[in-house]
């Protein structure tokens, strides 16, 4: 429960270093944990990872305070940094991103 007690509201872009310059390209599963800390945190998102749309206009619905919404994306190829973009639709709020879980696929 503590994981969803805070987060980045309105985050538009993030970059996470995953691999060094000498490391080969790898595939990852990315789990993005959203929490709706209040009813105003709702909207439509276009989720992009590594420049590719992985969830075009995915709805993030209002939920009871602190209830998580987890979106999972598999086979995301990374050759250095993981780059993500969250683009809102219209006047909608982007919600709150509480956690990003990165799992290396072997």
Secondary structure, DSSP 8 states (H G I E B T S, - for coil): -GGGG--EET--EEEEE---TTS--EEEEEEEEEE-SSTT--EEEEEEETTEEEEEEEEE---STT-EEEEEEEEEEESSEEEEEEEE-TT----EEEEEEEEEE-
